[in-house]
Amino acid sequence: MTEATGSKKSSGWKVFGIIAGALVLCAVALVITVSAIGSAKGSRLEAAARARILELKSASILRPTLRGSAEPGNAWDDYAPALDEVKAFPNANKLFELVRREPKADPELGKAALTGLAKAIDGIHRGAGRAGSRFPYEWEKGAAMSVPNLLPSSNMANLLVLKARALSEEGKGREAAGVLLDVLQFGRDLAGDGILISEMLGFTMMSIGMSEVVDQLAAEKFDKPALEDLDRGLAALEGSLPNHAQTLKTDILLFGGPGRCQHHGDLGSTALRVRLRGGGRHPDDGPCREDGLDALGGGREGIQGHRSRDGEIPESDLQDGHAVDHPHESDDPAAPRPDPDAPDGGPLSRERRTTRPRRSLRD
C-alpha cells in the first residue's frame, strides 16, 4: 500500500516537472522571439534614420528669393549674427505689444529697437537675398544638436513689422513691402529643412508678415511698384513653402515623433538616439534647452502676444494641442476666417489653395 502511494506521488511530480519545464521553455522561446523582432525593428529604424540624415545633408540649399536678384551664400550666415544681436537687446520680447497695438505698448522701446538693431535688420535683409538657406543642423548628435534661436527669431519678425510700418508712415510703401517680404523669406527659411517646432514657428512668422501685408493693403499704403514686388514675391514663396510631410518624417525617424520634447523633455527613442550619436543619454542638453525647443514658450508669448496669469497659453489660443496665432483678428463678421478642415501645409498654402485662379495684387 505504501509502495503504491509512493509510486503515485513520484508519477505526479514527474508530470508536474514535465509541464513546468515545457512552460519555462515556451517562456524562453517567447522572450527570444520578441527580442529578435524588436532588434530587427530597431535595426530597420536605425537604417531609415541614417538614410534620412543622408537625404537631409545631400539636399540642395537653393531656394528662390522673394525680391531682387539672389546673391551667392547661405542665408544663415547672415541670420545667425543678426539673431544674436536681437537676443542681447533688452525687452525685445515686448515688441509684440507694439505689433498688436496694445495700450500697454511702449513706443520708445520700438524707436530704440529700430535704431539699436538697424544692423540686425540689415543682416536679415542680406540673408533673405542669399541664393540658399540651410541651418547647420548636426543631425548625428540627435537631441544634443543645436537649433535656431527661436525666441529671438520671433522677436526679429516683430521688429521687421515695426520697420515696415515706420517706412509706410514715411510714404515709402515700396520699401515697406520689401521689408515684409523679408519677414516672409525669413519665416520660410526658419520653417524649411529642419525640425517640426522650427517649421511651426516659421509658418507663424509668415502669418504675421501676411497679416501686416493685408493691413497695409487695406490702408492703401502700397503704390503700383510695391504691389508688383509683392505679387512676384508671393508667387515665388508659394512655390517654395516647406514640405510638411518631410518635416514630420524627420521628426518621427530621428526623434520618435512630434511634440515629445515639449511634454516629456525627451526626443523619442533613447536607444535610437544613442546609436546615432554613439554616446550616452543626455536628456537635459540639446533642442530642449532654453535657446532651443524650450524657447517655444517665449516664442508663443512673443508671437501671440499674451498668456494667462499662471504663464500657460489660454485654451482659446490652442488648436490640436499647439499654439495658434491671431495677431490681427477682425471684428468684421464678413471677414474671412481660416478653415480648420483645410489640408495641412501652413497658413499661406491654405489661403492660396483654391479652385479659383490666383489673382494679382494689382487686380
C-alpha positions in Angstrom: 0.0 0.0 0.0 2.8 2.3 0.9 4.7 1.5 -2.2 1.7 2.1 -4.4 1.2 5.5 -2.8 4.8 6.5 -3.2 4.7 5.4 -6.8 1.7 7.6 -7.5 3.4 10.6 -5.8 6.5 10.1 -7.9 4.5 9.9 -11.1 2.7 13.2 -10.1 6.0 15.0 -9.6 7.3 13.8 -12.9 4.2 15.1 -14.7 4.4 18.4 -12.9 8.1 18.6 -13.8 7.4 18.0 -17.4 4.7 20.6 -17.5 6.8 23.2 -15.7 9.7 22.5 -17.9 7.6 22.9 -21.0 6.2 26.2 -19.7 9.7 27.5 -19.0 10.9 26.5 -22.5 7.8 28.3 -24.0 8.6 31.4 -22.0 12.2 31.4 -23.0 11.3 30.9 -26.7 8.8 33.8 -26.4 11.4 36.1 -24.9 13.9 35.2 -27.6 11.4 35.7 -30.4 10.2 39.1 -29.1 13.8 40.2 -28.6 14.7 39.2 -32.1 11.7 41.0 -33.6 12.5 44.1 -31.5 16.1 44.0 -32.6 15.2 43.7 -36.2 12.7 46.6 -36.0 15.3 48.7 -34.2 17.8 47.9 -37.0 15.3 48.9 -39.6 14.6 52.2 -37.8 18.3 52.9 -37.4 18.9 52.3 -41.1 15.9 54.5 -42.0 17.2 57.3 -39.7 20.7 57.2 -41.3 19.1 57.3 -44.8 17.1 60.3 -43.8 20.2 62.1 -42.5 21.9 61.5 -45.8 18.9 62.9 -47.6 18.9 66.0 -45.5 22.6 66.5 -46.0 22.6 66.0 -49.7 19.6 68.1 -50.4 20.2 71.4 -52.3 20.2 74.5 -50.1 19.0 76.7 -53.1 15.6 78.4 -52.9 14.1 81.3 -54.7 14.5 84.8 -53.3 11.3 86.9 -52.9 12.8 90.2 -54.1 15.8 91.3 -56.1 18.4 89.1 -57.5 20.0 86.3 -55.5 23.5 86.7 -54.1 25.7 83.7 -53.5 25.8 82.3 -50.0 23.9 80.7 -47.2 21.2 82.9 -45.6 22.0 81.6 -42.1 25.5 83.1 -42.2 23.7 86.5 -42.1 20.7 85.4 -39.9 22.7 84.0 -37.0 24.7 87.2 -36.0 21.5 89.2 -36.5 19.6 87.0 -34.1 22.5 87.2 -31.6 22.0 91.0 -31.6 18.3 90.7 -31.0 18.9 88.1 -28.2 21.1 90.7 -26.4 18.6 93.6 -26.8 16.7 94.4 -23.5 13.0 93.7 -23.6 13.0 92.6 -27.2 10.2 90.1 -26.3 7.9 93.1 -25.7 8.0 94.3 -29.3 4.9 92.1 -29.9 2.9 94.6 -27.8 3.7 97.3 -30.4 2.9 95.0 -33.3 -0.5 94.2 -31.7 -1.0 97.9 -30.9 -1.7 97.1 -27.3 -2.4 100.0 -24.9 0.5 99.0 -22.6 3.0 99.0 -25.5 6.0 101.3 -25.1 6.6 103.4 -28.3 10.1 104.4 -27.0 11.0 100.7 -26.9 10.1 100.4 -30.6 12.1 103.5 -31.5 15.1 102.3 -29.6 14.9 98.8 -31.2 14.7 100.2 -34.7 17.8 102.4 -34.0 19.8 99.9 -31.9 19.1 96.9 -34.1 19.5 98.6 -37.5 22.4 96.3 -38.3 20.4 93.2 -37.4 17.6 94.3 -39.7 20.2 94.8 -42.5 21.5 91.3 -41.7 18.1 89.7 -42.2 17.8 91.6 -45.5 21.2 90.3 -46.7 20.3 86.8 -45.6 16.9 86.9 -47.4 18.7 87.8 -50.6 21.1 84.8 -50.5 20.7 82.1 -53.1 20.5 79.4 -50.5 19.3 78.7 -46.9 20.4 75.8 -44.7 20.7 75.9 -40.9 23.8 73.8 -39.9 21.9 71.1 -38.1 24.3 68.4 -36.8 21.8 65.5 -37.2 24.1 62.8 -35.8 24.1 64.4 -32.4 20.4 63.8 -32.0 18.8 65.6 -29.1 22.1 67.4 -28.4 22.3 69.2 -31.7 22.0 73.0 -31.8 18.8 74.5 -33.3 18.0 78.1 -34.4 17.4 80.7 -31.7 13.6 80.5 -31.7 12.6 83.3 -29.4 15.0 85.9 -31.0 13.5 84.8 -34.3 10.0 85.7 -33.3 11.3 89.0 -31.8 13.0 89.7 -35.1 9.8 89.1 -37.0 8.0 91.7 -34.8 10.9 94.1 -35.3 10.7 93.8 -39.1 7.0 94.5 -39.0 7.6 97.7 -37.0 10.3 98.7 -39.5 7.8 98.2 -42.4 5.2 100.4 -40.5 7.8 103.1 -40.0 8.6 103.1 -43.7 4.9 103.3 -44.6 4.4 106.2 -42.4 7.2 108.0 -44.2 5.5 107.3 -47.5 7.9 104.6 -48.6 5.4 102.0 -49.5 7.7 100.0 -51.8 10.5 99.8 -49.2 7.9 98.7 -46.6 6.7 96.0 -48.9 10.3 94.8 -49.3 10.8 94.5 -45.5 7.6 92.5 -45.3 8.9 90.2 -48.0 12.0 89.8 -45.8 9.7 88.7 -43.0 8.1 86.1 -45.2 11.5 84.9 -46.5 13.0 84.6 -43.0 9.9 82.7 -41.8 10.2 80.4 -44.8 13.9 79.8 -44.2 13.3 79.0 -40.5 10.5 76.6 -41.4 12.4 74.8 -44.1 14.9 71.9 -43.8 14.6 71.5 -40.1 12.5 70.2 -37.2 8.8 70.4 -36.6 9.0 73.2 -34.0 11.0 75.4 -36.3 8.5 74.8 -39.1 5.6 75.7 -36.8 7.3 79.0 -35.7 8.4 79.8 -39.2 4.8 79.5 -40.5 3.6 81.6 -37.7 6.1 84.3 -38.6 4.9 84.2 -42.2 1.4 84.6 -40.9 2.4 87.7 -39.0 4.0 89.1 -42.2 1.0 88.3 -44.3 -1.3 90.0 -41.7 0.7 93.1 -42.0 0.6 93.0 -45.8 -3.2 92.8 -45.6 -3.4 95.6 -43.1 -1.3 97.9 -45.3 -3.2 96.9 -48.4 -6.4 97.9 -46.7 -4.8 101.2 -45.7 -3.7 101.7 -49.3 -0.1 102.1 -48.3 1.4 100.4 -51.3 1.8 102.0 -54.7 1.9 100.2 -58.0 5.6 99.2 -57.9 5.1 97.9 -54.3 2.2 95.8 -55.4 4.2 94.4 -58.3 7.0 93.5 -55.9 4.6 91.8 -53.6 2.9 89.9 -56.4 6.2 88.5 -57.6 7.4 87.7 -54.1 4.3 85.9 -53.1 4.3 83.8 -56.3 7.9 82.8 -55.5 7.0 82.0 -51.9 4.1 79.8 -52.9 6.4 77.6 -54.9 9.0 77.2 -52.2 7.0 76.5 -49.0 8.5 73.7 -46.8 7.1 70.2 -47.3 5.3 69.4 -44.0 5.2 65.7 -44.7 9.0 65.6 -45.0 9.4 67.6 -41.7 7.2 65.1 -39.9 9.2 62.2 -41.4 12.4 63.8 -40.0 10.8 64.2 -36.5 9.5 60.6 -36.4 12.6 58.9 -37.7 15.2 60.9 -35.8 13.3 61.9 -32.6 10.5 59.5 -32.2 7.6 61.8 -33.2 6.4 65.4 -32.8 5.8 67.1 -29.5 7.8 64.6 -27.4 10.3 67.2 -26.2 7.8 69.8 -25.2 6.0 67.5 -22.9 8.5 64.9 -21.7 11.9 66.5 -22.0 12.9 63.7 -24.3 13.0 63.5 -28.1 11.9 59.9 -28.6 13.8 56.6 -28.6 16.8 56.7 -26.3 18.2 53.6 -27.9 18.0 55.0 -31.4 19.4 58.4 -30.3 22.3 56.7 -28.6 23.1 54.6 -31.7 23.1 57.7 -33.9 25.1 59.8 -31.5 27.5 57.0 -30.5 27.2 58.1 -26.9 25.1 58.1 -23.8 21.9 59.8 -22.9 21.8 63.5 -22.2 18.2 64.4 -21.6 19.0 67.9 -20.5 21.0 69.1 -23.4 20.0 69.6 -27.0 16.8 71.1 -28.5 15.0 71.2 -25.2 17.4 73.9 -24.0 16.4 77.5 -23.4 17.8 78.5 -26.8 16.1 75.6 -28.5 12.7 73.9 -28.3 12.1 75.1 -24.7 12.1 78.6 -26.1 8.7 77.9 -27.7 7.1 79.2 -24.5 8.8 82.6 -25.1 8.2 82.3 -28.8 4.5 81.8 -28.2 4.4 84.8 -26.0 6.4 86.9 -28.4 4.2 85.9 -31.4 0.8 85.5 -29.9 1.2 88.4 -27.5 -0.4 87.1 -24.3 -0.5 84.3 -21.8 -2.7 83.6 -18.8 -1.6 84.8 -15.4 -0.1 81.4 -14.5 2.1 81.5 -17.5 0.1 78.9 -19.6 -1.2 79.5 -23.1 -5.0 80.1 -22.8 -7.1 77.3 -24.1 -8.7 79.7 -26.6 -5.3 80.0 -28.3 -4.6 76.3 -28.6 -5.6 74.2 -31.6 -4.9 70.5 -31.6 -2.5 71.0 -28.7 -0.5 73.7 -30.5 -0.4 77.4 -30.1 -2.1 79.3 -32.9 -1.6 82.9 -33.9 -4.3 85.6 -34.5 -2.4 88.9 -34.2 -4.9 90.9 -36.3 -8.3 89.4 -35.7 -11.0 91.3 -37.4 -14.3 92.3 -35.7 -16.0 92.2 -39.1 -18.2 89.2 -39.3 -17.8 89.2 -43.0 -14.1 88.9 -42.8 -12.6 85.6 -44.0 -11.8 83.1 -41.3 -9.3 80.2 -41.6 -10.8 76.9 -42.4 -9.9 74.3 -39.7 -10.7 71.5 -42.1 -8.4 72.7 -44.8 -5.5 70.4 -45.7 -2.2 70.8 -43.9 0.5 73.0 -45.4 0.6 76.2 -43.4 -1.5 79.3 -43.4 -0.1 80.6 -46.7 -0.7 77.5 -48.7 -4.2 77.1 -47.2 -5.0 80.6 -48.2 -3.8 80.2 -51.7 -5.0 76.6 -52.3 -8.3 77.4 -54.1 -10.2 76.4 -57.2 -10.1 79.9 -58.4 -7.2 81.3 -60.4 -4.7 83.2 -58.3 -5.3 86.9 -58.7 -2.6 89.5 -58.8 -2.4 92.1 -56.1 -2.6 94.7 -58.8 -6.1 93.5 -60.0 
